[in-house]
């Protein structure tokens, strides 16, 4: 049996950011009065007393039991094979035909993904349709799924500091949904989060800070408001060690960001930071060229390692080389190389240009192969 990790991003640093003010509503257009109608002034009606439009009160908030009954049937628990081990996470259904939103770090480099639907108890094979690493979001398709209940989506514009929320997920990877109630602490935060599986970090912007006890395994689960509508995607919380000595602190990605990625994936085309379709594979780990480098190019994607029997290895790339161009476009940073890969698909032939540690400039065409979800 494979060991099962629990997918989570752990908060390593937070930077304050101010919340954006809601825009004012546009003015209504005026009505042009026909000044040639002589009876208009004489027959003008007398002003009527102001009658305010009654404001419809909000329904009462749901009880914790009602929230569980409403939300659990739209949630899936996720298991992703990752090397010799695996990770556990959460997702939620946004289309009755089995479209699921989760975190990218839950399925990153996964060779196989399965999901258990908490409404019907069925186990589904899942395909990663697309993802955005920069926003830590991924969209899955559950094979053979149909007529599934879907999440009721809300929005973050109505959220305020102090509002009650509940994070729901596969806490600690136990396969059972656990609600974590809390309140909104701040909006529009920027954080640096660390992946509990491989230690990689990612900066997330515009996230919702909450004081709910989000745990590893909750990643990708829904954050809901007092009426059970989904307002965010659980993304980061404290490590198990930090939870013993600190007050609860967690973060969620606004639902608007998640649905923007879903909309892009539905188009079937990669764009911006969103990759759609099978992942292209080159087989190199890269980093920015150090500012203290004394030889070779001052910009580029420095090759830290090359995977065995990969397209990169067969091309002749070795550790220490610096990739400086990709299909004729200059590469100045490792992020720029990753961005060029976003729009590619397995089978694409691209022209790589790099500089060796000895200063020799090399150029070679490489055919990208099928890889696991990464960027």
Secondary structure as the mmCIF struct_conf table of DSSP 4:
data_model
#
loop_
_struct_conf.conf_type_id
_struct_conf.id
_struct_conf.beg_label_comp_id
_struct_conf.beg_label_asym_id
_struct_conf.beg_label_seq_id
_struct_conf.end_label_comp_id
_struct_conf.end_label_asym_id
_struct_conf.end_label_seq_id
STRN STRN1 UNK A 4 UNK A 6
STRN STRN2 UNK A 9 UNK A 15
HELX_LH_PP_P HELX_LH_PP_P1 UNK A 18 UNK A 30
TURN_TY1_P TURN_TY1_P1 UNK A 35 UNK A 36
TURN_TY1_P TURN_TY1_P2 UNK A 38 UNK A 38
HELX_RH_AL_P HELX_RH_AL_P1 UNK A 39 UNK A 42
TURN_TY1_P TURN_TY1_P3 UNK A 43 UNK A 43
HELX_LH_PP_P HELX_LH_PP_P2 UNK A 44 UNK A 50
HELX_LH_PP_P HELX_LH_PP_P3 UNK A 52 UNK A 63
HELX_RH_AL_P HELX_RH_AL_P2 UNK A 64 UNK A 71
HELX_RH_3T_P HELX_RH_3T_P1 UNK A 72 UNK A 74
STRN STRN3 UNK A 75 UNK A 82
TURN_TY1_P TURN_TY1_P4 UNK A 83 UNK A 84
STRN STRN4 UNK A 85 UNK A 95
TURN_TY1_P TURN_TY1_P5 UNK A 96 UNK A 98
STRN STRN5 UNK A 99 UNK A 102
HELX_RH_AL_P HELX_RH_AL_P3 UNK A 104 UNK A 107
TURN_TY1_P TURN_TY1_P6 UNK A 108 UNK A 109
BEND BEND1 UNK A 111 UNK A 111
STRN STRN6 UNK A 112 UNK A 117
TURN_TY1_P TURN_TY1_P7 UNK A 118 UNK A 120
STRN STRN7 UNK A 123 UNK A 132
HELX_RH_3T_P HELX_RH_3T_P2 UNK A 133 UNK A 135
TURN_TY1_P TURN_TY1_P8 UNK A 136 UNK A 136
STRN STRN8 UNK A 137 UNK A 142
TURN_TY1_P TURN_TY1_P9 UNK A 143 UNK A 144
BEND BEND2 UNK A 147 UNK A 147
HELX_LH_PP_P HELX_LH_PP_P4 UNK A 151 UNK A 152
STRN STRN9 UNK A 153 UNK A 153
BEND BEND3 UNK A 156 UNK A 156
TURN_TY1_P TURN_TY1_P10 UNK A 157 UNK A 158
TURN_TY1_P TURN_TY1_P11 UNK A 161 UNK A 162
STRN STRN10 UNK A 164 UNK A 169
HELX_RH_3T_P HELX_RH_3T_P3 UNK A 171 UNK A 173
BEND BEND4 UNK A 175 UNK A 176
STRN STRN11 UNK A 178 UNK A 195
TURN_TY1_P TURN_TY1_P12 UNK A 196 UNK A 198
STRN STRN12 UNK A 201 UNK A 210
BEND BEND5 UNK A 212 UNK A 212
TURN_TY1_P TURN_TY1_P13 UNK A 216 UNK A 217
TURN_TY1_P TURN_TY1_P14 UNK A 219 UNK A 220
HELX_LH_PP_P HELX_LH_PP_P5 UNK A 221 UNK A 221
STRN STRN13 UNK A 222 UNK A 224
TURN_TY1_P TURN_TY1_P15 UNK A 226 UNK A 227
BEND BEND6 UNK A 228 UNK A 228
STRN STRN14 UNK A 230 UNK A 237
HELX_RH_AL_P HELX_RH_AL_P4 UNK A 240 UNK A 243
TURN_TY1_P TURN_TY1_P16 UNK A 244 UNK A 245
BEND BEND7 UNK A 246 UNK A 246
STRN STRN15 UNK A 250 UNK A 254
HELX_RH_AL_P HELX_RH_AL_P5 UNK A 255 UNK A 267
TURN_TY1_P TURN_TY1_P17 UNK A 268 UNK A 268
STRN STRN16 UNK A 271 UNK A 271
TURN_TY1_P TURN_TY1_P18 UNK A 272 UNK A 273
STRN STRN17 UNK A 274 UNK A 274
STRN STRN18 UNK A 275 UNK A 276
BEND BEND8 UNK A 277 UNK A 278
STRN STRN19 UNK A 279 UNK A 281
STRN STRN20 UNK A 284 UNK A 288
HELX_LH_PP_P HELX_LH_PP_P6 UNK A 289 UNK A 290
TURN_TY1_P TURN_TY1_P19 UNK A 291 UNK A 292
BEND BEND9 UNK A 295 UNK A 296
BEND BEND10 UNK A 298 UNK A 300
STRN STRN21 UNK A 301 UNK A 306
TURN_TY1_P TURN_TY1_P20 UNK A 308 UNK A 309
BEND BEND11 UNK A 310 UNK A 310
HELX_RH_AL_P HELX_RH_AL_P6 UNK A 311 UNK A 315
TURN_TY1_P TURN_TY1_P21 UNK A 316 UNK A 316
TURN_TY1_P TURN_TY1_P22 UNK A 319 UNK A 320
STRN STRN22 UNK A 322 UNK A 326
TURN_TY1_P TURN_TY1_P23 UNK A 327 UNK A 328
STRN STRN23 UNK A 329 UNK A 330
BEND BEND12 UNK A 333 UNK A 333
HELX_RH_AL_P HELX_RH_AL_P7 UNK A 334 UNK A 342
TURN_TY1_P TURN_TY1_P24 UNK A 343 UNK A 343
TURN_TY1_P TURN_TY1_P25 UNK A 346 UNK A 347
STRN STRN24 UNK A 349 UNK A 355
TURN_TY1_P TURN_TY1_P26 UNK A 357 UNK A 358
BEND BEND13 UNK A 359 UNK A 359
STRN STRN25 UNK A 361 UNK A 367
STRN STRN26 UNK A 369 UNK A 371
BEND BEND14 UNK A 373 UNK A 373
#
